[in-house]
Amino acid sequence: MKITISIFIFTAFLVNGCNSNSKQTADNKNSIETNLKKNKNMNNQDFTTTILVDQTPNEAFNAIKNFKTWWSEDIEGETDKLGETFFYHYKDVHLCKIKLIEMIPNEKLVYQVMANEFSFTKDKSEWVNTKLVFDISTEGTQTKVKFTHEGLVPEYECYNVCHDAWTGFIQNSLKNLIVTGKGQPNPKDGTNEINAENIKKWNIKN
């Protein structure tokens, strides 16, 4: 009788152990899948905006890489040379150092933010190691420019301000530069309409 009871207890222990291990394995699998989905969703949250123009990919490419004609006149350094670094400055609100790391003529430009400082965020270094990606392609008879700021996600404190600023510069200033030959960059030590609206909207001190 004692032997029978012992065998029964041992068998029950094994079954419970297997069930517990199976449950733990399933929980671990679900946890991994959840994290993968979360990371995937994070990657999909990068800021992006797209414009369509009647000009050629070459005209769009040449306009994009001349940041001084659509983003800011207050830029020091070359913005169109692979491996070169330039400095962007907007009053005391935003300072950053950017490097052109990839260039495929008429198809793609990738810039990496090497250093950055905002005056209006707790984490002054938001943007560091993020990338500004310009993908150029054709869509029907038009040229498509897709801008993605890889790493600029809603979790960033600066996201709403940067969302509005990039939308204005890409959809208005850059597009106008490509179409008409004239953009609306920040003037030296001044404020254009795009930044003036954002400063007022987000109550940013400058």
PyMOL commands that set and color helices and strands:
alter all, ss='L'
color gray80, all
select helices_A, chain A and resi 2-43+57-64+67-69+159-180+193-202
alter helices_A, ss='H'
color red, helices_A
select strands_A, chain A and resi 47-53+75-76+85-90+94-104+108-118+131-139+142-150
alter strands_A, ss='S'
color yellow, strands_A
deselect
rebuild
show_as cartoon
